[in-house]
Amino acid sequence: MTLFSTDLSQQQIDGHAFPALVTGRGDLAAFIRSNKSEIDRQLAVSGTVLFRGFAVPSPQAFDQAIGAYGEDGFSYAESLSNAVRVNVTPRVFTANEAPPDVSIFLHHEMAQTPLYPSKLFFYCEIAPGSGGATPLCRSDVLMEKLQQRRPDLSQRFETLGLRYTHTMPDSPDRDSGQGRSWRDTLGVADRAAAETRLRDMGYDWTWVDDDALRVRTPVLDAVKTLPDGRKVFFNQLIAAFRGWQDKRNDPSKSITFGDGSMIDPHDMTEIIELSDALTYDLSWQTGDVALLDNFQVMHGRRPFKGKRRVLASLIS
C-alpha cells in the first residue's frame, strides 16, 4: 500500500501533488479509520485526496468509508442545492441527474446559498465509456492569479459580495442541472411554508408562471479567507455564467454584485480563462473515492457517453 504517491499526471502546487493520491488494496473504511489524521493533513495542503485501488464494490461500502471518516454529515434533503439528485442511502446520493450531454461547470458546492458543506466525498461506481471527468480547480490559486492580474476586480468581489437569482420549478426538471423543485429545495409542501422559510433566510422572492418560484439571496461572500490567511474565490460565478441556463434561467441575470450592480461579462471571460488554465481533470476509474475540501477546490462534470454513475456525500 502506498500512502500519498505521485505520478506525472498530477499537478504540483507549492510542492504538493494535486490531487493527493493514495493507492492501496483492501477495505477503504479500515484504511480511513486508521489514517484519518494524515488524510486530513494532506487534504489541508492539497485540497483533494484520491483513493484508488481499494475494494469499494458498492454504495454501501462507500457509505461505510464515509462513516469511518467520523465527521457529521450534511444531508441533501436539508440542503438548498439546485441539483436534482436521488438518495441511495441516507447519506449517499447521485452527484447530479442532469443528462450526460450537459456540462456542469466549476463551482463550490452550494456556495450560492447560506448553507454549504465543508467537504465532499465522491465515489465512482461505474466509470463512463468516454468523457465524464470531474474537473477540479484550486480556488486559492485562482484568487492569487486574479489578484495579480486584476487587483481592482478581486477587491470588488471581496468588498461587495454577490447576490444570486434563481428560478425553481414546481416539480423536478431532470433536463436541467439546476432543476430541483422549490418544494424539495426548501423542504416545504406549499407556498405559505416556502415564503416563511425564505423570509427567515433573508431572501427576496416572486411567484412566476407555471407555479415556479424566483428567489434572490441576501448578500453572500464571493471571497473567503481560510484559517491560514489564504483567500479563496468561493462562489458560483463560473457555473452560473457558463451553465445556469434553462427555460427558466438566464445566465446574464443570475448574479450581481451585492450592491445590485452588474458583473461585466468580459471580466467573467477573463476569470473563466484563468480557471480553465488551472483545471485538473479527474478521470474516474471504477472504485475510486475522492475527498474534496469544499473551501479550497471547485469541481464540475464533463459531458460523457455510455453509463456513468458517480455518487456523492457531504460533510458539514
C-alpha positions in Angstrom: 0.0 0.0 0.0 1.4 3.5 -0.9 0.4 6.4 1.2 0.2 9.6 -0.9 2.0 8.7 -4.0 2.6 10.8 -7.1 2.6 10.2 -10.9 3.4 12.5 -13.8 -0.3 13.4 -14.4 -0.8 15.2 -11.2 -0.4 19.0 -10.8 2.2 20.3 -8.4 1.2 23.3 -6.3 3.6 24.7 -3.7 5.4 21.4 -3.7 2.3 19.3 -3.1 0.6 17.0 -5.5 -2.9 18.0 -6.6 -4.8 15.8 -6.1 -3.0 13.8 -3.4 -3.1 10.2 -4.4 -3.5 7.1 -2.2 -3.1 3.8 -3.9 -3.9 0.6 -2.0 -5.9 -2.6 -1.6 -8.4 -3.9 0.8 -11.0 -2.2 2.9 -11.1 1.6 2.4 -13.1 2.1 5.6 -10.4 0.4 7.7 -7.7 2.5 6.0 -9.5 5.8 6.6 -10.2 4.9 10.2 -6.5 4.2 10.8 -5.1 7.1 8.9 -7.5 10.0 9.3 -5.1 12.4 10.8 -2.7 12.0 7.9 -5.6 12.2 5.4 -6.7 15.5 6.9 -3.2 16.8 6.8 -2.9 16.0 3.1 -6.4 17.4 2.5 -5.3 20.7 4.0 -2.3 21.2 1.8 -3.7 19.6 -1.4 -7.4 20.2 -1.3 -8.3 16.8 -2.7 -7.4 13.2 -1.8 -8.0 10.4 -4.3 -8.2 6.9 -3.0 -7.5 4.4 -5.8 -7.3 0.6 -5.9 -9.2 -0.1 -2.7 -12.1 -2.6 -2.5 -15.2 -0.3 -2.7 -17.6 -2.6 -4.6 -20.9 -0.9 -3.7 -22.6 2.2 -2.5 -22.9 0.5 0.9 -19.1 0.1 1.1 -18.8 3.8 0.2 -21.2 4.6 2.9 -19.1 2.6 5.4 -16.0 4.5 4.3 -17.8 7.8 5.0 -18.8 6.5 8.4 -15.2 5.6 9.1 -14.2 9.2 8.4 -16.2 10.0 11.5 -17.5 13.5 10.8 -21.1 14.8 10.8 -22.9 14.6 7.5 -24.7 17.4 5.6 -27.9 15.9 4.1 -29.1 16.6 0.6 -32.7 16.7 1.8 -31.9 19.6 4.2 -29.7 21.5 1.7 -30.6 24.3 -0.6 -28.9 22.6 -3.6 -30.3 23.4 -7.0 -29.4 20.0 -8.5 -31.8 17.1 -8.9 -30.3 14.1 -7.0 -31.5 10.7 -5.8 -30.6 9.2 -2.4 -29.1 5.7 -2.4 -28.5 5.6 1.3 -29.4 8.3 3.8 -26.0 10.0 3.4 -25.2 8.9 -0.2 -26.8 10.2 -3.3 -26.3 10.6 -7.1 -24.0 13.5 -7.9 -26.3 15.1 -10.4 -29.2 13.8 -12.5 -28.6 16.2 -15.4 -28.4 14.5 -18.9 -25.0 13.2 -19.9 -24.5 15.9 -22.6 -24.9 18.7 -20.1 -21.7 20.2 -18.7 -21.7 21.1 -15.1 -19.2 23.9 -14.7 -16.8 24.7 -11.9 -18.4 25.6 -8.6 -18.1 25.3 -4.8 -20.8 23.1 -3.6 -23.9 25.2 -2.5 -21.9 28.5 -2.4 -24.9 30.2 -3.9 -26.7 29.6 -0.6 -26.1 30.5 3.1 -25.8 26.7 3.9 -22.9 24.7 2.4 -20.8 21.7 3.4 -17.1 21.9 4.3 -16.1 18.7 2.4 -17.4 16.3 -0.2 -16.9 12.6 -0.9 -17.3 11.2 -4.4 -17.4 7.6 -5.4 -17.2 6.1 -8.9 -19.5 3.1 -9.0 -19.4 2.9 -12.8 -16.7 4.6 -14.9 -18.0 6.3 -18.1 -17.4 4.8 -21.5 -15.8 8.1 -22.6 -15.6 11.6 -21.1 -17.2 12.2 -17.7 -14.2 13.5 -15.9 -14.6 15.7 -12.8 -12.7 19.0 -13.4 -11.0 20.3 -10.3 -9.6 23.8 -9.7 -7.8 25.2 -6.7 -9.7 28.4 -5.7 -6.8 29.8 -3.6 -4.5 29.6 -6.7 -7.3 31.2 -8.9 -7.7 34.0 -6.4 -4.0 34.6 -6.3 -3.8 34.8 -10.1 -6.8 37.2 -10.2 -5.3 39.4 -7.5 -2.1 39.7 -9.6 -3.9 40.3 -12.9 -6.9 42.3 -11.7 -6.5 43.7 -8.2 -9.4 46.1 -8.8 -11.8 43.3 -9.7 -10.7 40.9 -7.0 -11.2 43.8 -4.4 -14.7 44.4 -5.7 -15.7 40.8 -5.3 -14.3 40.8 -1.8 -15.8 44.0 -0.7 -19.3 43.8 -2.3 -20.1 40.1 -2.3 -22.8 38.7 -4.5 -26.5 38.1 -4.8 -27.8 35.2 -6.8 -31.2 34.9 -8.6 -32.6 31.5 -9.5 -36.0 30.3 -10.7 -37.1 26.9 -9.4 -39.8 24.8 -11.0 -42.9 23.4 -9.2 -41.7 19.8 -9.9 -38.3 18.4 -10.6 -36.8 19.1 -14.1 -34.3 16.4 -14.8 -33.3 18.1 -18.1 -31.6 20.9 -16.2 -28.5 20.9 -14.0 -30.5 23.3 -11.7 -33.8 21.6 -11.9 -34.7 20.8 -8.3 -38.2 21.9 -7.4 -38.8 24.7 -4.9 -40.8 22.2 -2.7 -37.8 19.9 -2.5 -35.2 22.7 -2.3 -36.9 24.4 0.6 -38.3 21.2 2.2 -41.9 22.5 2.1 -45.3 21.5 0.9 -46.9 24.7 -0.1 -46.4 28.4 -1.0 -47.0 29.7 2.5 -44.3 27.5 4.0 -42.0 28.4 1.2 -42.4 32.1 1.9 -41.9 31.6 5.6 -38.6 29.8 5.1 -37.4 32.4 2.5 -38.3 35.2 4.8 -36.4 33.6 7.7 -33.2 33.3 5.5 -33.4 36.9 4.2 -34.3 36.0 0.6 -36.5 38.0 -1.8 -39.0 36.1 -4.0 -41.6 36.3 -6.7 -44.0 33.7 -7.9 -44.0 33.4 -11.7 -45.6 31.3 -14.5 -46.3 27.6 -14.0 -46.1 27.9 -10.2 -42.3 28.5 -10.5 -40.6 30.4 -7.8 -37.9 33.1 -8.5 -35.7 33.8 -5.5 -32.8 36.2 -4.8 -30.4 35.6 -2.0 -29.2 38.1 0.6 -25.6 39.3 0.0 -23.3 36.3 0.2 -19.5 36.2 0.2 -17.6 36.0 -3.1 -14.3 35.6 -1.4 -13.5 33.7 1.8 -10.3 33.8 4.0 -9.1 30.4 5.2 -7.7 30.0 8.7 -4.1 30.1 7.4 -4.8 33.5 5.7 -5.2 32.3 2.1 -8.1 33.8 0.2 -10.3 31.6 -2.0 -12.7 32.5 -4.8 -15.7 30.9 -3.0 -18.8 31.4 -5.1 -20.8 30.0 -8.1 -19.8 32.7 -10.6 -18.2 30.4 -13.2 -21.0 27.8 -13.1 -23.7 30.5 -13.3 -22.2 32.4 -16.2 -21.4 29.2 -18.2 -24.2 26.9 -17.3 -27.2 28.4 -15.4 -29.4 28.3 -18.5 -32.6 26.5 -19.0 -36.2 27.6 -19.9 -36.5 29.4 -16.5 -33.0 30.9 -16.0 -30.8 33.4 -18.0 -27.1 33.3 -17.0 -26.7 37.1 -17.7 -29.3 37.8 -15.0 -28.3 35.2 -12.4 -25.7 37.1 -10.4 -25.0 40.7 -9.5 -22.6 42.3 -7.1 -24.0 42.7 -3.6 -25.0 46.3 -4.3 -27.0 45.2 -7.3 -24.5 46.4 -10.0 -23.9 44.1 -12.9 -20.8 42.0 -13.4 -19.1 42.7 -16.7 -19.2 39.6 -19.0 -15.7 40.5 -20.2 -14.4 40.2 -16.6 -16.0 36.8 -16.3 -14.4 35.7 -19.6 -11.0 36.6 -18.0 -11.8 34.6 -14.8 -13.0 31.6 -16.8 -9.8 31.6 -18.9 -7.8 31.6 -15.7 -9.8 28.8 -14.2 -9.6 26.7 -17.3 -5.8 27.0 -17.3 -5.6 25.8 -13.7 -8.1 22.9 -14.0 -7.1 19.3 -13.5 -9.5 16.6 -15.0 -10.0 13.7 -12.6 -10.7 10.8 -15.0 -12.5 8.2 -12.9 -11.8 4.5 -12.5 -14.4 2.2 -11.1 -14.0 2.0 -7.3 -12.3 5.4 -7.0 -13.2 7.6 -4.0 -12.2 11.3 -3.7 -12.4 13.6 -0.7 -12.6 17.3 -1.5 -12.2 20.4 0.6 -15.1 22.5 -0.5 -13.5 25.7 0.5 -10.3 25.1 -1.4 -11.5 23.3 -4.5 -14.1 23.8 -7.2 -15.5 20.9 -9.1 -17.8 20.1 -12.0 -18.6 17.4 -14.5 -17.6 16.9 -18.2 -20.2 15.5 -20.7 -19.9 11.8 -21.2 -21.0 8.8 -23.3 -22.1 5.4 -22.0 -23.2 4.7 -18.5 -21.6 6.8 -15.7 -22.6 6.5 -12.0 -20.8 8.8 -9.6 -22.2 9.1 -6.1 -21.6 11.8 -3.5 -21.9 12.6 0.2 -21.4 15.8 2.0 -19.7 16.6 5.3 -20.9 19.5 7.5 
